[in-house]
């Protein structure tokens, strides 16, 4: 891989974006939440051209389309969906940096687990 990726800054931006997305889902309707998730996905695919960051972005874009068709959306549902995406990414992570990124994203989601 010739492209040098600053994983710390990319990971931080992705975690911040994911945290913002979850906050938005809590406060907005389904259409708005879907749009924010789609924008985060597009941002991820632009920031990282391959690997788990790119796959995460694609999964968010695809998921946002599915969410847009729902009438209502519970925070728990969104957390389950994102956790499922992250679980699949562990299997595709090829480097320690990528595994760390997935772990950071997972930690951000766990901060919102509803008790």
N, C-alpha and C positions, 0 to 999 in steps of 0.2 A: 504494500500500500504506500504509494508515493505521497499521498495527501497527509500532511501533518495536522492532526486535530488536537486542539487544546481541550482535553477531556474535562479539566476542572471547570473551565468557563462554559463549555457546552453543557456539561452535566448540571451546573448551577442554573443555567438559563432554562433547561428542560424541566428541572424540578420546580423552579419558580412558575413556569408556564402551567405545569400540571396542578400546582397548588391553586393558582388563579382559576383554572378551569373548574376545579372541584368547588371553590368558593362561589363561582358563577352559577354552577348547577344548583347550589343551595338556594340561590336568591332569584333566579330567573325562570322563565317558562322553558318548555322543551325546545322550541325553535331557537331561542337565543342561546341556550346551553349547547345545542348541536352546532351552531355557528362558531361559538368560541372553541369547541373541541376540534372542529375542522381547521380553524385558523392555527391552532397549536400544532396540529398534524402537519400542515403545510410548512410551518416554520421549522419543524424538526427535519422534514425532508430536505429543506433548503440548507440548513446548517450542516447536516451530516449526509454525505452523498452515498454512504453504504453502511453496512453493519446494523447493530441493534437500534441505534438512534433513528436511522432511516426507516427501518421496519416498524418501529414504534409510531412514527409519523404516519405511515401508510395505514396501520391498524386504526389509528385515531380517525383518520379521514373516512375509512370504511365504516367504522362504528358510528360516526356522527350522522351518516346517512340513515342508518338503522334507527338511531334515536329520534331523528326528525319525524319519523312516521308514528311515533308513540303519542298518545294523548296526554299522558302525564308521566312524570319521571321522579322516582324517589332517589335520594342521595345514595341509599344502600345499593340500588341497582347499578348506578354508575360506578360505584366503588368495586362492585363485583366484576363488572365488565373490564375495568382498567386492570384489576388484579389478574384477571384471566389473560389479558394481553401480556402483562409483565411475566407471568408464569411461562408463557411460550417463548419469550425472549431469552430466558435463561438457557434454553436449549440451543439457541442460535448464537449466543455470545462466544466469540472466539478468543478474546484477550482478557487479561485481568481488568483492564480499563473498562471494557464493555460490561463485564460482570459487575464492576463497581457502579457503573452508571445505572444498571438495572436495579441494583440494591438501593441506590439513592432514590430512584423513582418509587420503588416499593415502600421505602420508609416514609416518603411523602404521603402515600395513600394510607398507610397504617395510622398516621397521625389523625386521620378522619374517621377511623373505624367507629361505627356507632355501637355503643355498649348497650 
